[in-house]
Amino acid sequence: MSNRHNQADLAQRLVRYRDLIPCTTAFIDTRTPGNQKENFTIIGPGVAESPEQYVHINIPHGFNIGGVRQQPHCVNSQHSHETAEVFIIQNSEWAFRWGVDADEGEIVLGPGDVISIPTQVFRGFENVGKGTGYMCSVLGGDDPGRVTWAPVVFEMAAAHGLILLENGQLVDTTKGETVPEGLSAMPVTSEAEINRMRHLTMQEMAGCVYVMSHARAKAKTVLTEHNACEEVPVIGPANPAEKIAAGKMNWQHGFHLRCLIMPPAGEIAAHARLEEEVIYVYQGELAIAWEQGQLSLKRGDVITLPKNLSRRLINASGKTTTAYIVRGGDRPAAPQWGD
């Protein structure tokens, strides 16, 4: 069952939080909130508008993994996506606001919480906590498309010397850059485009949120039926092959998101997956062991495991370890047990 991968092979598929390379000029709204944002593209091309954005792992997965880090009171301006956008909060508190003018509602979430903001909804967010905040993100599709910005973002960007082109490229006139010949500036989002966007009530947006402190697995899944771990469905429809119920956000995203909770000394026996699997450690320490080696992940680290690799998952700490797992497709296959 197992593909052979040495320690170096798997290390290249691991991105440690401490090694994340940020981009502070990723989007047209870079200077508009008054504070710099740090954007990270961890797996896949993401949606950055700047060639300065560093891509850590450029392997197609059918979804993208990224991150954002902001200081208190730093704001990400109102925008919309054409594919799913999911945030997993690592630390601090974050206010999410929706509507073209950020006035249709607000919801505040904290560490461990997850939000899946539907497509064609203007959204923005602010770190409203007291310290630096980080969120891991998941975007749908190998190519998640471009961002649609609220009109006011274009106005504020122009005041700070930034021009977004129709091809998605960002021009910074404060650095002496000019619009290349043959290219045009992106038109300001029209009234017609604004009118096609969705308007969510508070109740509807609350249905797009998983609060870690409120949710626990109620039944054993194929992954956890022979151990003391819990696999909580967060995003995705019910999947009988894995004996897992629907997540709270049960509409199709193109991927599933699960919360894996492992008690001290908890272990999941050797198994393989038919999809590439991404693991993000929210808290604790997680060891991944396979025939040719072992890697230990800590808080904030991300790894993508190859298809058909037989791996064991081990809680390598004396405390509970919690990880979020992204699996591609709307119906991932059941784990394949054995070495």
C-alpha positions as CSV (number, residue, x, y, z in Angstrom):
1,M,0.0,0.0,0.0
2,S,2.7,2.4,1.0
3,N,4.6,4.6,-1.5
4,R,8.2,5.1,-0.5
5,H,9.0,8.6,0.7
6,N,12.2,9.4,2.7
7,Q,12.5,12.0,5.4
8,A,13.6,14.7,2.9
9,D,10.6,14.0,0.6
10,L,8.1,14.6,3.4
11,A,10.0,17.6,4.9
12,Q,9.5,19.4,1.6
13,R,5.8,19.0,2.1
14,L,5.9,20.5,5.6
15,V,5.6,24.3,6.2
16,R,6.4,25.3,9.7
17,Y,4.6,28.4,11.1
18,R,8.0,29.9,12.1
19,D,9.2,29.6,8.5
20,L,6.2,31.2,6.8
21,I,7.2,33.9,4.3
22,P,4.8,36.8,4.3
23,C,3.8,39.2,1.6
24,T,2.8,42.7,2.7
25,T,1.9,43.9,-0.8
26,A,-0.4,41.1,-1.8
27,F,-3.6,43.1,-2.6
28,I,-4.9,46.4,-3.7
29,D,-6.0,47.3,-0.2
30,T,-2.5,46.8,1.2
31,R,-2.2,50.4,2.5
32,T,-5.9,51.3,2.9
33,P,-6.5,50.0,6.5
34,G,-3.6,52.0,7.9
35,N,-1.8,48.9,9.1
36,Q,0.1,46.3,7.1
37,K,-1.3,42.8,6.6
38,E,0.8,39.7,6.1
39,N,-0.6,37.3,3.6
40,F,0.7,33.8,3.1
41,T,0.3,31.3,0.3
42,I,1.1,27.9,1.7
43,I,-0.3,25.5,-0.9
44,G,-1.4,26.5,-4.4
45,P,-1.3,29.9,-6.2
46,G,-3.9,31.6,-4.0
47,V,-5.5,34.9,-5.1
48,A,-2.7,37.3,-4.5
49,E,-2.4,40.3,-6.9
50,S,1.3,40.8,-6.3
51,P,4.3,38.9,-7.9
52,E,6.0,39.3,-4.6
53,Q,3.7,36.7,-3.0
54,Y,5.8,33.6,-2.1
55,V,4.3,30.2,-2.8
56,H,5.5,27.6,-0.4
57,I,4.2,24.4,-2.0
58,N,3.0,24.6,-5.6
59,I,1.2,21.2,-5.9
60,P,-2.4,21.2,-7.2
61,H,-4.8,19.8,-4.6
62,G,-8.2,21.0,-5.8
63,F,-8.0,23.7,-3.1
64,N,-5.6,26.2,-1.7
65,I,-4.2,26.7,1.8
66,G,-3.1,30.1,2.9
67,G,-2.9,32.4,6.0
68,V,-3.2,35.9,7.2
69,R,-1.6,37.7,10.1
70,Q,-2.7,41.1,11.3
71,Q,-2.0,43.5,14.2
72,P,-4.8,44.7,16.4
73,H,-7.2,47.0,14.5
74,C,-5.8,46.1,11.1
75,V,-8.7,45.7,8.6
76,N,-9.0,43.5,5.5
77,S,-11.3,45.5,3.2
78,Q,-14.6,44.3,1.7
79,H,-14.3,41.9,-1.1
80,S,-15.9,38.8,-2.6
81,H,-14.8,35.4,-4.0
82,E,-16.2,33.1,-6.6
83,T,-15.1,30.0,-4.7
84,A,-15.3,28.9,-1.1
85,E,-13.3,30.9,1.5
86,V,-12.8,29.4,4.9
87,F,-10.9,30.7,7.9
88,I,-9.6,28.8,10.9
89,I,-8.7,31.2,13.7
90,Q,-5.4,30.4,15.4
91,N,-5.3,33.2,17.9
92,S,-6.8,36.6,18.9
93,E,-10.4,37.7,18.2
94,W,-11.7,38.5,14.7
95,A,-14.7,40.5,13.6
96,F,-16.2,39.5,10.3
97,R,-18.4,42.0,8.6
98,W,-20.5,41.6,5.4
99,G,-22.2,43.8,2.8
100,V,-20.6,46.1,0.3
101,D,-20.4,48.8,3.0
102,A,-19.6,46.3,5.8
103,D,-23.0,47.3,7.4
104,E,-25.1,44.1,6.9
105,G,-23.9,42.3,10.0
106,E,-20.9,41.4,12.2
107,I,-19.9,38.2,14.0
108,V,-16.9,37.9,16.3
109,L,-15.0,34.6,16.5
110,G,-12.1,33.4,18.6
111,P,-9.4,30.7,18.7
112,G,-10.3,27.4,17.1
113,D,-13.5,28.7,15.5
114,V,-14.1,28.3,11.8
115,I,-16.1,30.4,9.3
116,S,-17.0,29.5,5.7
117,I,-18.2,32.6,4.0
118,P,-20.4,31.8,1.0
119,T,-19.5,32.9,-2.5
120,Q,-20.7,36.2,-3.9
121,V,-20.9,37.8,-0.5
122,F,-19.0,41.0,0.2
123,R,-16.9,40.3,3.4
124,G,-14.1,41.9,5.3
125,F,-12.5,41.2,8.7
126,E,-10.6,43.0,11.5
127,N,-8.3,41.7,14.3
128,V,-10.3,43.1,17.3
129,G,-8.2,41.3,19.9
130,K,-5.3,42.6,22.0
131,G,-2.4,40.8,20.2
132,T,-1.2,39.8,16.8
133,G,-3.7,37.5,15.2
134,Y,-3.3,34.7,12.7
135,M,-5.8,32.7,10.7
136,C,-5.3,29.7,8.4
137,S,-7.4,29.8,5.2
138,V,-8.8,27.4,2.7
139,L,-9.9,28.5,-0.8
140,G,-11.8,26.3,-3.2
141,G,-10.4,25.2,-6.5
142,D,-6.9,24.9,-8.0
143,D,-7.6,28.4,-9.4
144,P,-9.8,30.3,-7.0
145,G,-10.1,33.2,-9.4
146,R,-9.8,36.9,-8.7
147,V,-11.1,39.0,-5.9
148,T,-14.0,41.4,-6.5
149,W,-13.5,44.5,-4.4
150,A,-16.0,47.0,-3.1
151,P,-15.9,50.3,-5.0
152,V,-14.5,52.2,-2.0
153,V,-11.4,50.0,-2.0
154,F,-10.5,51.3,-5.5
155,E,-10.9,54.9,-4.3
156,M,-8.7,54.4,-1.2
157,A,-6.1,52.4,-3.2
158,A,-5.8,55.2,-5.8
159,A,-5.2,57.7,-3.0
160,H,-2.2,55.6,-1.9
161,G,-0.8,55.1,-5.4
162,L,-2.0,51.6,-6.2
163,I,-3.7,50.5,-9.5
164,L,-5.2,47.1,-10.1
165,L,-5.1,45.9,-13.7
166,E,-7.6,43.8,-15.5
167,N,-5.2,40.8,-15.6
168,G,-5.0,40.9,-11.8
169,Q,-1.6,42.5,-11.6
170,L,-1.0,45.3,-9.1
171,V,0.9,48.5,-10.1
172,D,2.5,50.5,-7.3
173,T,3.1,54.1,-8.6
174,T,4.9,55.1,-5.4
175,K,7.7,52.8,-6.7
176,G,7.8,54.4,-10.1
177,E,5.7,51.6,-11.7
178,T,3.4,52.4,-14.6
179,V,0.6,50.6,-16.4
180,P,2.3,48.4,-19.0
181,E,1.5,49.1,-22.6
182,G,-1.5,47.2,-23.8
183,L,-3.0,46.7,-20.3
184,S,-5.8,48.6,-18.7
185,A,-6.9,49.3,-15.1
186,M,-9.5,47.1,-13.6
187,P,-12.9,49.0,-13.8
188,V,-14.4,49.9,-10.5
189,T,-17.0,47.3,-9.4
190,S,-20.2,48.3,-11.1
191,E,-23.7,48.7,-9.6
192,A,-24.8,45.7,-11.6
193,E,-22.0,43.6,-10.1
194,I,-22.9,44.8,-6.6
195,N,-26.6,43.9,-7.2
196,R,-25.7,40.3,-8.1
197,M,-24.2,39.8,-4.7
198,R,-26.0,37.9,-1.9
199,H,-27.2,39.5,1.3
200,L,-27.1,37.3,4.4
201,T,-29.0,37.7,7.6
202,M,-27.3,37.2,11.0
203,Q,-29.0,33.8,11.3
204,E,-27.8,32.8,7.9
205,M,-24.2,33.8,8.7
206,A,-24.4,32.0,12.1
207,G,-25.1,28.9,10.1
208,C,-21.7,29.4,8.4
209,V,-19.8,29.2,11.7
210,Y,-18.3,26.3,13.7
211,V,-17.6,27.3,17.3
212,M,-15.0,24.9,18.7
213,S,-16.3,25.1,22.3
214,H,-19.8,24.1,21.2
215,A,-19.1,21.1,19.0
216,R,-17.9,17.5,19.6
217,A,-18.2,14.3,17.7
218,K,-21.3,12.3,18.6
219,A,-20.4,9.1,16.8
220,K,-17.3,7.2,15.9
221,T,-16.1,7.4,12.3
222,V,-14.0,4.9,10.4
223,L,-10.9,6.8,11.4
224,T,-11.7,6.8,15.1
225,E,-13.8,3.6,15.8
226,H,-10.8,1.7,17.2
227,N,-9.0,4.5,19.2
228,A,-9.8,7.2,21.7
229,C,-9.7,10.1,19.2
230,E,-12.6,12.2,17.9
231,E,-13.2,13.3,14.3
232,V,-15.7,16.1,14.2
233,P,-17.2,17.0,10.8
234,V,-17.0,20.7,10.2
235,I,-17.4,21.3,6.4
236,G,-18.9,18.9,3.8
237,P,-21.9,16.7,3.3
238,A,-22.3,13.4,5.1
239,N,-20.0,10.7,3.8
240,P,-21.1,7.1,4.4
241,A,-17.8,5.7,3.2
242,E,-16.2,7.2,6.2
243,K,-19.2,6.8,8.5
244,I,-19.1,10.5,9.1
245,A,-22.1,12.8,9.5
246,A,-22.5,16.1,7.6
247,G,-20.6,19.1,8.9
248,K,-22.5,22.2,10.1
249,M,-21.5,23.8,6.8
250,N,-22.8,20.8,4.8
251,W,-23.0,22.3,1.3
252,Q,-20.4,21.3,-1.3
253,H,-17.1,23.1,-1.1
254,G,-14.9,20.8,-3.2
255,F,-13.2,19.7,0.0
256,H,-14.1,18.4,3.5
257,L,-12.8,20.0,6.7
258,R,-12.6,17.9,9.9
259,C,-11.5,18.7,13.4
260,L,-9.3,15.8,14.8
261,I,-9.1,15.7,18.6
262,M,-6.4,13.4,20.1
263,P,-6.1,12.8,23.8
264,P,-2.6,12.4,25.4
265,A,-0.9,9.3,24.0
266,G,-3.7,9.1,21.4
267,E,-2.8,7.3,18.2
268,I,-4.4,6.4,14.9
269,A,-3.1,3.2,13.4
270,A,-1.3,3.0,10.0
271,H,-3.6,4.0,7.1
272,A,-3.4,5.5,3.7
273,R,-5.6,8.0,1.8
274,L,-6.6,8.0,-1.8
275,E,-6.5,11.8,-1.8
276,E,-3.7,14.2,-0.7
277,E,-4.5,15.2,2.8
278,V,-3.5,18.5,4.5
279,I,-3.1,18.7,8.2
280,Y,-3.0,22.0,10.2
281,V,-2.1,21.7,13.8
282,Y,-4.2,24.1,15.9
283,Q,-2.8,23.1,19.3
284,G,-0.5,20.5,20.8
285,E,2.0,18.4,18.9
286,L,1.4,15.8,16.3
287,A,3.8,13.2,15.1
288,I,3.4,11.6,11.7
289,A,5.2,8.3,11.3
290,W,5.7,6.3,8.1
291,E,7.9,3.4,7.1
292,Q,10.9,5.6,6.2
293,G,10.7,8.3,8.8
294,Q,8.8,10.5,11.3
295,L,8.1,14.2,11.5
296,S,6.8,16.2,14.4
297,L,4.4,19.2,13.9
298,K,3.7,21.9,16.4
299,R,1.1,24.7,16.6
300,G,0.5,26.5,13.3
301,D,2.4,24.0,11.2
302,V,0.9,22.6,7.9
303,I,1.8,19.4,6.1
304,T,0.4,17.8,2.9
305,L,0.6,14.0,2.8
306,P,1.0,12.2,-0.5
307,K,-1.7,9.9,-1.8
308,N,-1.3,6.2,-0.8
309,L,1.3,6.9,1.9
310,S,0.7,4.7,4.9
311,R,1.0,6.9,8.0
312,R,0.4,6.8,11.7
313,L,-0.9,9.9,13.6
314,I,0.4,10.2,17.2
315,N,-0.2,12.8,19.9
316,A,3.4,13.6,20.7
317,S,2.5,15.8,23.7
318,G,1.2,15.3,27.2
319,K,-1.9,17.4,26.4
320,T,-4.7,17.2,24.0
321,T,-3.7,17.8,20.4
322,T,-6.2,19.3,18.0
323,A,-5.7,19.4,14.3
324,Y,-7.8,20.5,11.3
325,I,-7.7,18.2,8.3
326,V,-8.6,19.1,4.7
327,R,-9.4,16.3,2.3
328,G,-10.1,17.0,-1.3
329,G,-13.4,16.3,-3.0
330,D,-17.0,16.2,-1.8
331,R,-16.8,12.4,-1.1
332,P,-13.4,11.4,0.2
333,A,-12.7,7.7,0.3
334,A,-12.4,5.8,3.5
335,P,-9.0,5.3,5.0
336,Q,-7.1,2.2,3.7
337,W,-5.8,0.3,6.8
338,G,-2.5,-1.4,7.1
339,D,1.2,-0.9,6.2
